[in-house]
Amino acid sequence: SHKQAFQASYSVFDNVLILVLLVTSDGDF
């Protein structure tokens, strides 16, 4: 249960990280 919630939050963090990488690599940052 706790591990599942941790995985969910990590998944959200991973999505944000990918989004940041995409924006920075696009040169808009």
DSSP file (Angstrom, degrees, kcal/mol; ACC not computed):
  #  RESIDUE AA STRUCTURE BP1 BP2  ACC     N-H-->O    O-->H-N    N-H-->O    O-->H-N    TCO  KAPPA ALPHA  PHI   PSI    X-CA   Y-CA   Z-CA
    1    1 A S     >        0   0    0      0, 0.0     4,-1.9     0, 0.0     5,-0.1   0.000 360.0 360.0 360.0 -53.5    0.0    0.0    0.0
    2    2 A H  H  >  +     0   0    0      1,-0.2     4,-2.1     2,-0.2     5,-0.1   0.905 360.0  50.9 -67.8 -39.9    2.7    2.5    1.0
    3    3 A K  H  > S+     0   0    0      1,-0.2     4,-2.2     2,-0.2    -1,-0.2   0.866 108.1  53.1 -64.7 -36.0    5.0    1.2   -1.7
    4    4 A Q  H  > S+     0   0    0      2,-0.2     4,-2.0     1,-0.2    -1,-0.2   0.906 108.9  48.6 -66.2 -41.5    2.2    1.6   -4.3
    5    5 A A  H  X S+     0   0    0     -4,-1.9     4,-2.3     1,-0.2    -2,-0.2   0.887 110.5  52.0 -65.4 -38.3    1.7    5.2   -3.2
    6    6 A F  H  X S+     0   0    0     -4,-2.1     4,-2.3     1,-0.2    -2,-0.2   0.904 108.7  50.4 -64.1 -41.4    5.4    5.8   -3.4
    7    7 A Q  H  X S+     0   0    0     -4,-2.2     4,-2.0     2,-0.2    -1,-0.2   0.886 109.5  51.6 -63.5 -37.9    5.5    4.4   -7.0
    8    8 A A  H  X S+     0   0    0     -4,-2.0     4,-1.9     2,-0.2    -2,-0.2   0.927 111.5  45.6 -65.1 -45.6    2.6    6.6   -8.0
    9    9 A S  H  X S+     0   0    0     -4,-2.3     4,-2.3     1,-0.2    -1,-0.2   0.871 112.4  51.7 -66.7 -36.0    4.4    9.8   -6.7
   10   10 A Y  H  X S+     0   0    0     -4,-2.3     4,-2.5     2,-0.2    -1,-0.2   0.867 106.9  54.1 -67.6 -35.2    7.6    8.7   -8.4
   11   11 A S  H  X S+     0   0    0     -4,-2.0     4,-2.1     2,-0.2    -2,-0.2   0.909 109.1  47.7 -64.5 -41.5    5.8    8.2  -11.6
   12   12 A V  H  X S+     0   0    0     -4,-1.9     4,-2.3     2,-0.2    -2,-0.2   0.920 112.0  49.8 -64.3 -44.1    4.4   11.7  -11.5
   13   13 A F  H  X S+     0   0    0     -4,-2.3     4,-2.4     1,-0.2    -2,-0.2   0.892 109.7  51.7 -60.9 -40.0    7.9   13.0  -10.7
   14   14 A D  H  X S+     0   0    0     -4,-2.5     4,-2.3     1,-0.2    -1,-0.2   0.889 108.8  50.5 -65.6 -39.0    9.3   11.1  -13.6
   15   15 A N  H  X S+     0   0    0     -4,-2.1     4,-2.2     2,-0.2    -2,-0.2   0.906 111.1  48.2 -65.1 -41.1    6.7   12.6  -15.9
   16   16 A V  H  X S+     0   0    0     -4,-2.3     4,-2.6     2,-0.2    -2,-0.2   0.902 110.5  51.9 -64.7 -40.6    7.6   16.1  -14.7
   17   17 A L  H  X S+     0   0    0     -4,-2.4     4,-2.4     1,-0.2    -2,-0.2   0.916 110.3  48.0 -62.8 -43.1   11.3   15.4  -15.2
   18   18 A I  H  X S+     0   0    0     -4,-2.3     4,-2.4     2,-0.2    -1,-0.2   0.903 111.3  51.4 -63.2 -40.6   10.6   14.2  -18.8
   19   19 A L  H  X S+     0   0    0     -4,-2.2     4,-2.4     2,-0.2    -2,-0.2   0.916 110.3  48.5 -63.3 -43.1    8.5   17.3  -19.5
   20   20 A V  H  X S+     0   0    0     -4,-2.6     4,-2.8     1,-0.2     5,-0.3   0.913 111.0  50.6 -63.1 -42.8   11.3   19.6  -18.2
   21   21 A L  H  X S+     0   0    0     -4,-2.4     4,-2.4     1,-0.2    -1,-0.2   0.905 110.5  49.6 -62.4 -40.6   13.9   17.8  -20.3
   22   22 A L  H  X S+     0   0    0     -4,-2.4     4,-1.3     2,-0.2    -2,-0.2   0.926 113.3  45.9 -64.1 -44.1   11.7   18.2  -23.4
   23   23 A V  H  X>S+     0   0    0     -4,-2.4     5,-1.4     1,-0.2     4,-0.7   0.919 115.4  45.7 -66.0 -44.2   11.2   21.9  -22.7
   24   24 A T  H ><5S+     0   0    0     -4,-2.8     3,-0.8     1,-0.2     5,-0.2   0.888 112.5  50.1 -68.7 -37.8   14.8   22.6  -22.0
   25   25 A S  H 3<5S+     0   0    0     -4,-2.4    -1,-0.2    -5,-0.3    -2,-0.2   0.761 104.3  60.2 -71.8 -22.6   16.0   20.6  -25.0
   26   26 A D  H 3<5S-     0   0    0     -4,-1.3    -1,-0.2    -5,-0.2    -2,-0.2   0.683 112.1-122.3 -77.4 -17.3   13.5   22.5  -27.2
   27   27 A G  T <<5S+     0   0    0     -3,-0.8    -3,-0.2    -4,-0.7    -2,-0.1   0.628  81.3 114.1  89.4  14.2   15.3   25.7  -26.3
   28   28 A D      <       0   0    0     -5,-1.4    -4,-0.2     1,-0.2    -5,-0.1   0.560 360.0 360.0 -91.1  -8.5   12.4   27.6  -24.8
   29   29 A F              0   0    0     -6,-0.6    -1,-0.2    -5,-0.2    -5,-0.1   0.503 360.0 360.0 -78.2 360.0   13.8   27.6  -21.3
